[in-house]
Amino acid sequence: MENKFTYPGIFSRLMSFTYDIFLVAALWFLFGFIFLGLYKLVFSENDFFPPPIGALIIFLTTAGYYIYFWSNGRNTLGMSTWNHEIISDSEARLTSKQALKRFLLYSLLSVIGMLWILFDRENKCLPDRILKLKIVKRTNAS
């Protein structure tokens, strides 16, 4: 069997993202619970974080999830379900540094970056175009 690929469209990528966001939300609850317990034990009697700490935990949890799964050829669970794979234009796997840059660009250019897919011939979003990356959908050809 020959391994071929296509470029996934915006619908497929949004479904992959939707799948992942449920997993990330579960991690938010897990880490929020752990850090709130530690915060309450060490610093305060309150049952809530100051808002900047809560936002920081959410951001770091999300960054850690995506950077871990995007680097070294790993895919997020949503990407695996939809047969998506992220590679550089030279067919190499992402490094942790590239994954961090991709996450930060996605955070800054979220809506504009995804709408870019509608106008790109290879269905690349703006952060992927800037970093010379591509999302491919693996298909097995007989």
C-alpha positions in Angstrom: 0.0 0.0 0.0 1.2 3.5 -0.8 0.8 6.2 1.8 -0.7 9.3 0.2 -2.1 12.5 1.7 -4.6 15.3 1.0 -5.0 18.7 2.6 -7.9 18.7 5.1 -10.5 21.4 4.8 -11.7 23.8 7.4 -14.6 21.5 8.5 -12.3 18.6 9.2 -9.8 20.8 11.1 -12.6 22.4 13.2 -13.9 18.9 14.1 -10.4 17.9 15.1 -10.1 21.1 17.2 -13.6 20.4 18.8 -12.5 17.0 19.8 -9.4 18.3 21.4 -11.1 21.2 23.2 -13.1 18.7 25.3 -9.9 17.0 26.4 -8.2 20.3 27.1 -11.2 21.4 29.2 -10.9 18.2 31.3 -7.2 19.1 31.9 -8.3 22.6 33.0 -10.5 21.1 35.6 -7.8 18.6 36.7 -5.0 21.1 37.0 -7.4 23.8 38.4 -8.4 21.3 41.2 -4.8 20.4 42.0 -3.5 24.0 42.1 -6.6 25.3 43.9 -6.0 22.7 46.6 -2.3 23.6 46.9 -3.1 27.3 46.8 -5.7 27.0 49.5 -3.4 24.8 51.6 -0.4 27.2 51.4 -1.7 30.7 50.9 -5.4 31.3 51.7 -8.7 30.1 53.0 -10.5 31.3 49.9 -12.2 28.8 47.6 -11.0 30.6 44.4 -7.9 31.8 42.7 -7.2 35.4 41.9 -8.3 35.7 38.2 -4.8 36.2 36.8 -3.6 32.9 38.4 -6.7 31.0 37.0 -6.1 32.5 33.5 -2.4 31.6 33.7 -3.2 28.0 34.6 -5.6 27.7 31.7 -3.1 29.1 29.3 -0.2 27.0 30.5 -2.3 23.8 30.5 -3.5 24.4 27.0 0.1 25.3 25.8 1.5 22.2 27.5 -1.1 19.9 25.9 -0.6 21.2 22.3 3.2 21.6 22.5 3.5 18.1 23.9 1.4 16.5 21.2 2.6 18.5 18.3 6.3 18.0 18.9 8.3 14.9 17.8 5.7 13.6 15.4 2.9 13.1 17.9 -0.7 14.1 17.1 -3.4 15.3 19.4 -6.2 12.8 19.9 -8.5 14.9 17.7 -5.8 14.9 14.9 -5.4 11.1 15.2 -9.1 10.6 15.0 -9.4 12.6 11.8 -6.1 11.2 10.4 -4.4 14.6 10.4 -0.6 14.9 10.7 1.4 18.0 11.1 4.7 18.2 9.3 7.0 20.9 8.0 7.2 21.7 4.3 10.4 19.7 4.2 8.5 16.6 5.5 10.3 16.8 8.9 8.5 16.4 12.2 8.0 19.4 14.4 10.4 20.2 17.2 9.3 21.6 20.6 10.4 25.0 19.6 8.4 25.0 16.4 5.4 23.7 18.3 5.7 26.5 20.8 5.9 29.1 18.0 2.8 27.5 16.4 0.9 27.6 19.6 1.7 31.3 20.2 0.8 32.3 16.7 -2.5 30.4 17.0 -3.2 32.2 20.2 -2.6 35.6 18.6 -4.2 34.9 15.2 -7.0 32.5 16.1 -10.0 33.6 14.0 -8.0 35.3 11.3 -5.6 32.4 11.1 -8.4 29.8 10.6 -10.3 31.9 8.1 -7.1 32.1 6.0 -7.8 28.4 5.2 -10.7 29.4 3.0 -8.5 31.4 0.7 -5.3 29.2 0.7 -4.9 26.6 -2.1 -3.2 24.1 0.3 -5.7 24.8 3.1 -3.0 26.2 5.3 -3.9 28.5 8.1 -2.0 31.7 8.6 0.3 30.4 11.4 1.2 27.4 9.3 1.9 29.5 6.3 4.2 31.8 8.3 6.1 28.8 9.9 6.2 26.8 6.7 4.2 23.9 8.2 1.3 21.9 6.8 -1.5 19.7 8.0 -2.0 16.6 5.9 -4.7 14.0 6.0 -3.2 10.6 5.5 -5.1 8.2 3.2 -4.0 4.7 2.3 -4.1 4.0 -1.5 -4.2 0.5 -2.8 
